[in-house]
Amino acid sequence: MGCDLLIVGASFAGLACARAAALAGLRVTVLEKKAAAGEKLHTTGIIVKDAVDSIEWLRELPPHLVRPIEAVRLYAPNLRYVDLYAPGYYFLATDTPNLLNWMIDSVQGLGVQVRLATLFENASYKGRAWEVPLSTGEMLTASYLVGADGPHSRVAKALGLSCNEHFLFGVEHEYEKVRLQENFLHCFITRQLAPGYIGWAFAGVGVTQIGLARRMPKDTAGPGSRQVAINTFLERISAVIQPADSPLSVRAGMIPCGGVLKKVAKAGALLVGDAAGMVSPVTAGGIHTALHHGAQAGEGIAAFLLGKAEDPAECLVRQYPHFRSKRVLRWLFDHLQSDWMFNQLLGTTAMRHAAERIYFHRKGAGRS
Ligand SMILES: Cc1cc2nc3c(=O)[nH]c(=O)nc-3n(C[C@H](O)[C@H](O)[C@H](O)COP(=O)(O)OP(=O)(O)OC[C@H]3O[C@@H](n4cnc5c(N)ncnc54)[C@H](O)[C@@H]3O)c2cc1C
């Protein structure tokens, strides 16, 4: 079975890449190890306004899959809070499983072959084509290979490319609707429970999502060390948000936070999205970059295979984000985060400006 472009991973980066390449005329196959793209999700699924503004595909999203949230309520460890707004800005909460299903339907409509429940294990480059053996005994061949297979990329390992080493670990519970202020993304600073990140709660699409993420020490990546004290967190925030029942489902996963990796491409192959470390080291948001650079990779690969441009493994990866200032902010947060300091500083002008810069990319014009 042959195709022009073989993509591993049917999530944001892989599907954006598939769509762009198919629109440019390539024969595209996507391998996805899960039986359904929306199964066992590890993401909260919030999409920032900047992504909607810059990614045309998102403007086609069916409205019932999203819910705009216009403001942030930021809580200090002592639960005092400040409300942050930026006129015109919003975050989109998403029905993420159905959003991914919609994306799959959309690329299939362009002729992309999406093979669910199909694990990528290895690949070898022979005679200017990639050979990818499947457990069924079938051999796939492709002119170009893209690893969009997330933070622990098997493609990166198989091809000898760089692998993520620095992570946050996040756990999120999904509840039937819980009473809370629905127009806010509620964010909780607590070094004790979420060192290096925050806790959050918000009214999603038909559910309430409550989660917590923390920095992972580099040398303790074993499952036993992935402890996130979400129950203690729920107790801590119970004065403001209190789920009545047990969670309907749990999402959990590792978030690469060390920035884009050193070696993310070789002739005829590249990594994109989390596989390449393309997540903001500060906000831990990776959907926007995965969609944006996924689409650019698809366009670049199509131009290359159609003889109109050089291999994007050479040129495109130079445009991957470096997150220089965000890596500095991450270092500062990792080393200086202090519950006492946030209790003192919340509500000060300096703190509000810093928070608005992070949440709204300088577009903040706070009130309250
Ligand atoms: C708890 C948590 C909350 C988050 N919340 C947000 C948020 O609200 N907003 C935001 O912008 N970002 C968020 N992120 C980050 C965001 O989810 C990721 O940056 C984004 O999903 C990256 O997309 P991707 O397509 O690169 O990889 P992924 O979404 O990780 O997708 C990789 C795909 O590859 C498949 N795959 C993996 N290995 C193989 C294999 N060997 N063979 C076949 N298929 C394979 C996987 O099953 C998966 O479908 C969060 C992350 C976590 C962990």
The ligand as an ORCA input file, in Angstrom:
! r2SCAN-3c Opt
* xyz 0 1
  C      -3.853     17.404     30.871
  C      -3.555     18.247     29.656
  C      -4.329     19.372     29.390
  C      -4.042     20.171     28.270
  N      -4.842     21.238     28.020
  C      -4.604     22.005     26.921
  C      -5.480     23.079     26.605
  O      -6.501     23.293     27.259
  N      -5.189     23.853     25.521
  C      -4.073     23.619     24.731
  O      -3.837     24.368     23.777
  N      -3.238     22.587     25.013
  C      -3.496     21.763     26.063
  N      -2.684     20.694     26.329
  C      -1.621     20.392     25.374
  C      -2.259     19.819     24.090
  O      -3.180     18.814     24.441
  C      -1.230     19.240     23.170
  O      -0.224     20.207     22.948
  C      -1.864     18.839     21.836
  O      -2.809     17.825     22.037
  C      -0.787     18.372     20.888
  O      -1.376     17.815     19.755
  P      -0.557     16.742     18.923
  O      -1.428     16.431     17.740
  O       0.819     17.197     18.690
  O      -0.409     15.457     19.880
  P      -1.466     14.610     20.664
  O      -2.715     15.365     20.885
  O      -0.737     14.047     21.824
  O      -1.826     13.429     19.668
  C      -0.923     12.396     19.345
  C      -1.737     11.292     18.682
  O      -0.845     10.283     18.222
  C      -1.362      9.006     18.576
  N      -0.229      8.091     18.687
  C       0.752      8.137     19.625
  N       1.645      7.148     19.399
  C       1.205      6.474     18.296
  C       1.713      5.361     17.573
  N       2.855      4.746     17.931
  N       1.015      4.915     16.496
  C      -0.148      5.537     16.125
  N      -0.668      6.605     16.775
  C       0.014      7.081     17.837
  C      -2.071      9.261     19.907
  O      -3.016      8.250     20.202
  C      -2.705     10.627     19.662
  O      -3.979     10.516     19.068
  C      -2.958     19.848     27.422
  C      -2.204     18.703     27.669
  C      -2.511     17.897     28.766
  C      -1.693     16.657     28.989
*
